[in-house]
């Protein structure tokens, strides 16, 4: 298995939301209320969510080096962020909302 195949497999392991679920989520106030802004009104995670939808709708044979780079960023973010799980109720937490922007719902 190539490094690219490993990256793609890991991406599909951490992204557990469908394009439709993620798109609906990104339209919510909760989604838009979390994350670091990078110069405009949209957070980095929210932009990433849009990119993830595009990636999920592509054929694996169409992935570019830039796509694979973004997949690695998603994998890293989800792994790092899930390790910081709060001890309180997570259902309506900013922690969960942020992860969902990156295509991962920890309650699934």
C-alpha positions, 0 to 999 in steps of 0.5 A, a space after each residue: 500500500 502506498 503512502 497516498 493509499 494510507 492517507 486516503 484510508 486514514 482520511 475516510 476513517 476519521 471523516 465519519 460524516 457524509 457530504 450531505 450531513 456535513 453540508 447541512 451542519 456547515 449551514 448552522 449557526 453552531 458550525 459558524 460560531 466556532 473555530 479560529 478565523 484567518 482574516 475573514 469571517 469564516 473559520 479555518 475549520 468551516 473552510 476545511 469542511 467545504 473542502 472535505 465535501 469536495 474531496 468526498 465527492 471526488 473519485 480517488 483517482 482524481 486526488 491531487 497532491 494538494 488534496 492529499 495534503 489537506 487530507 493529512 491536515 484533517 487527519 492530524 486535526 481530528 486525532 489531536 482534537 479528539 485527544 482533548 475530549 472534555 470531561 463534561 457533556 459533549 453533545 452541545 460543546 464547542 469541542 464537538 462543533 469544531 470537530 464536526 466542521 472537520 467532518 468528524 462527529 464524535 457521537 457517531 
